């Protein structure tokens, strides 16, 4: 499998939006929580209040991990500024469309910032037509892919 094919597989599995577990850490203190994510431009986006503990962690250590449905992503988080100041307001428009309940419940224009996560390394768990498990490892820095069987076939 080629790198672009693997990347397309990852984003196909993620779809347009997902609630993902986000892990972050500072000084060996690890936190995990759910965030509402959107996927476009080969990146992962979510919004958060700039005053939250998780956000303060991201400012100190931008290395994060995200996980949902067998897709595990290690990446680098960057603060892109207030959600309402994003050029073209692509995130806000898609967030209203796909995650409208969260949008309506957690909309604070003066404190909500947009976080962009650039994938660095991805592990996808999957299974073949015979239900044998395998893993696809995608290294975004090396633009390489490795597929490994997990189950032994008898």
C-alpha positions in Angstrom: 0.0 0.0 0.0 1.3 3.4 -0.9 1.4 6.4 1.5 -1.4 8.4 -0.3 -3.6 5.3 -0.4 -3.1 4.7 3.3 -3.7 8.4 4.2 -6.9 8.2 2.1 -7.9 5.1 4.0 -7.4 6.8 7.3 -9.5 9.8 6.4 -12.2 7.5 4.9 -12.4 5.7 8.2 -12.7 9.0 10.1 -15.3 10.4 7.8 -16.4 14.1 8.1 -16.6 14.3 11.9 -16.1 12.1 15.0 -16.0 12.4 18.7 -12.5 11.3 19.5 -10.5 10.6 22.7 -7.7 13.2 23.0 -4.7 12.5 25.2 -2.2 15.2 26.2 0.4 15.4 28.9 2.7 17.9 30.7 5.3 16.9 33.3 4.2 13.3 33.3 0.6 14.3 34.1 -1.6 12.7 31.4 -5.2 13.6 30.6 -7.7 12.2 28.2 -11.1 13.6 27.2 -13.5 13.6 24.3 -13.4 16.3 21.6 -15.6 16.9 18.6 -13.3 16.7 15.5 -13.6 17.6 11.9 -11.3 16.4 9.2 -10.2 18.4 6.2 -7.0 19.6 4.4 -5.3 16.4 5.7 -5.6 17.5 9.3 -7.8 17.1 12.3 -9.5 20.1 13.8 -11.4 20.7 17.1 -12.3 23.7 19.1 -11.8 24.3 22.8 -12.0 27.1 25.3 -8.6 28.8 25.6 -9.0 28.7 29.4 -9.5 24.9 29.8 -6.9 22.7 31.5 -6.5 20.7 28.3 -5.7 23.8 26.3 -3.1 24.9 28.8 -1.5 21.5 28.4 -1.5 21.9 24.6 0.2 25.2 24.9 3.0 23.6 27.0 3.3 20.4 25.1 1.8 20.2 21.6 2.3 16.4 21.3 -1.1 14.7 21.4 -2.8 11.4 20.6 -6.3 10.9 19.3 -8.2 7.7 19.0 -11.6 6.4 17.7 -12.8 3.1 16.2 -9.4 1.5 15.7 -7.7 4.6 14.3 -4.9 5.9 16.6 -3.3 9.1 15.7 -0.2 10.7 17.2 0.3 14.3 16.1 1.2 17.9 16.8 -1.4 20.4 17.9 -1.3 24.1 16.9 -3.5 26.9 18.2 -4.9 28.6 15.1 -6.6 31.4 17.0 -10.3 32.2 17.6 -12.7 30.0 15.7 -14.5 33.0 14.4 -11.3 34.5 13.0 -10.4 31.5 10.7 -10.1 32.6 7.2 -13.1 31.4 5.2 -14.7 30.1 8.5 -14.5 26.6 7.1 -14.4 25.0 10.6 -17.3 27.0 11.9 -19.5 26.2 8.9 -18.8 22.5 9.0 -19.1 22.4 12.8 -22.6 23.9 12.6 -23.5 21.4 9.9 -22.1 18.1 11.4 -21.9 18.8 15.1 -24.7 21.3 15.6 -25.6 20.0 19.1 -22.1 20.6 20.3 -22.0 23.9 18.4 -25.1 25.2 20.1 -24.1 23.9 23.6 -20.5 25.2 23.5 -20.4 28.4 21.5 -18.4 31.1 23.2 -17.0 33.3 20.4 -14.6 35.2 22.6 -12.8 32.2 24.1 -13.2 29.3 21.7 -10.0 28.6 19.8 -9.4 26.3 16.8 -6.8 23.6 17.3 -5.2 22.0 14.2 -3.6 18.6 14.6 -1.1 17.4 12.0 -0.8 13.6 12.0 2.8 12.3 12.6 2.2 8.6 13.1 -1.0 6.6 12.6 -2.0 3.0 13.5 -5.2 1.6 12.1 -6.6 -1.7 13.4 -8.7 -3.6 10.8 -9.6 -7.1 9.7 -9.7 -8.8 6.4 -12.7 -10.7 4.8 -11.9 -13.7 6.9 -11.9 -11.6 10.1 -8.2 -11.9 10.6 -6.8 -8.7 12.3 -4.1 -6.6 10.9 -2.5 -3.2 11.5 -1.6 -0.5 9.1 1.1 1.9 10.3 1.4 5.2 8.5 4.5 7.4 9.1 3.7 10.9 7.9 7.2 12.2 8.4 8.8 9.4 6.3 5.7 9.1 4.1 5.9 5.3 4.6 3.4 2.6 5.2 3.7 -0.9 6.8 0.9 -3.4 7.0 1.3 -6.2 9.6 -0.8 -9.3 10.2 -1.9 -9.6 13.8 -3.7 -12.9 13.8 -1.9 -16.1 12.8 -3.7 -18.0 10.0 -3.9 -21.7 10.8 
